[in-house]
Amino acid sequence: MQIDTVQQDPVTLPPRSVPGGWTTRGWLGAGSAAVLVLLLALTGCGVWVLAHATDVNERLTGRWSPALIASVRMESALINQETGIRGYGMTGKREFLEPYRDGVTQERAAAGELARLAEGDERATADLARVREHSERWQVTTARPVSESADPVVSAQQHTESGKATFDALRAALAGQQTHIEAERDRSLRDLEAARTLRNTVFTAIACVVIALIALAFAGLRRGVQIPLDRLRTDVQEIADGRFEHAIAPSGPADLRALAADVDGMRRRLAGELEFSDRARAQLAEQAAELRRSNEELEQFAYVASHDLQEPLRKVASFCQLLERRYADQLDDRAKQYIDFAVDGANRMQTLIGDLLAFSRVGRLHAEDADVSLETVLRRTTNSLAMAIEESGAVLTHDPLPTVHGDPAQLGVLLQNLISNAIKFRAPGTVPRIHLGAAGPVGGADGADGAEGVRPRWQFAVSDNGIGIGPEYAERIFVIFQRLHTRDTYPGNGIGLALCKKIVEYHGGSIAVDTDHTPGTRFVFTLPLAHADASTAGSEV
């Protein structure tokens, strides 16, 4: 029966269109650049605010507060001078000049400090100059004349009124100076408070902007990356669960949409291949049903061939032989020869039908695979061939034979055909010498030929010293009904080696002729290890 081969229609997809728009990298790059620019601007604003607050604080704590302190010290020094001069003028005792002299020193120090702090401020400089002018006038008109006079009491009485007026003017100048300094200090204090408020406001705004940027980045990543990826993951999970009709909707940036398009293209290709696979399985199921029907017909044919077809052949042979015996005196030699031809043809037809039945039943009927001792199988085979071995004088030797896994009946047919061929095709005038060798196990986890998963096998060889087989016939001899000799020279139907090949291949092995073996013929074949031995060999690899 001819079985049609399943042809696969190519699954074609339309060209993939590249989605336009920004990719995830583009969005991240643009967003990072914008955030960086904004952070730099906020940083610049913060630096300016800090610098402004530092400047205002420096004016307050480094200028006007020390200036007010120096002005108060200067006023205290002048008062000490005035007190010392007045006491000296009233008593004439020189110990009252000590406060005066200390006050002069303190005044000079405070004036120098004020001059340094007032540098760059015109009003503060003018106030200091005015105080110094009034101080110098008081020194000239009152303090020095009294302190240098021989009669300080009289001198003090003479300069009392003028000295009082001059010192009051000095006090007024000091008061004006201190008023101006306090005004500047209060203004600096207000500026400092404003700077602090501005600093707090700016840094609060910076913190709010940073928090808003973080929230915006999180929302953007969630909306632009996480949500599209979650959708893609959900769609892919749907497809992974076997729902290949579920389409993937692209979303998000361009690269994620391109990825979704690629996955959807793969889904469509898988759906197409799955559809083809379903069609192929359906077709294979139909072919399997057809094969089962064909096998049933073949079984029916085998039954008919083994019973109905052979019965007429037996009748033909029997009646031809009966005809020859009953009318032997009336038949000439030519008629007897014709009868012999008819009987021989009927017998050969019966033999041919039997061989065909045996060939067709290999691997289909009476298969009882088990661990089989080849020693036992060989002993039974030699018993079956005892007459042929004795008549030919054949010498049969063998190596220690292992246990293999297979059908004992078929293995017996295999050895019987190989040994009987060695006896049949012996060289004239030569005693047949036949040897059954065993080697192995070969193969393993990586297989004898390097193919992974090949089961370990025993290798056997049946060697003889017969007429041999030419290398050009090494493949032909395994073809059914192919003969290298005439039936008159060597009897047979040309099916024995084809049957051997089918039995070996049914057991997962191979058989071939060793064309390098001389003299005679050497058939090499492989058989699987017994299950226990195969497990041990697999664990050792």
ABEGO torsion letter per residue (X at the ends): XBBBBBBBBBBBBBBBBBBBEBBAAAAAAAAAAAAAAAAAAAAAAAAAAAAAAAAAAAAAAAAAAAAAAAAAAAAAAAAAAAAAAAAAAAAGBAAAAAAAAAAAAAAAAAAAAAAAAABGBAAAAAAAAAAAAAAAAAAAAAAAAAAABABAAAAAAAAAAAAAAAAAAAAAAAAAAAAAAAAAAAAAAAAAAAAAAAAAAAAAAAAAAAAAAAAAAAAAAAAAAAAAAAAAAAAAAAAAAGBAABBBBBBEBAAAAAAAAAAAAAAAAAAAAAAAAAAAAAAAAAAAAAAAAAAAAAAAAAAAAAAAAAAAAAAAAAAAAAAAAAAAAABBAAAAAAAAAAAAAAAAAAAAAAAAAAAAABGABGBBBBBBBAAAAAAAAAAAAAAAAAAAGBBBBBBBBBBBBEBAAAAAAAAAAAAAAAAAABBBGBBBBBBBBBBOBBEEAAEAAGBBGBBBBBBBBBBBABAEBBAAAAAAAABBGBBABBAAABBEAGAAAAAAAAAAAAAGBBBBBBAABOBEBBBBBBBBBBAAAAAAAAAAX
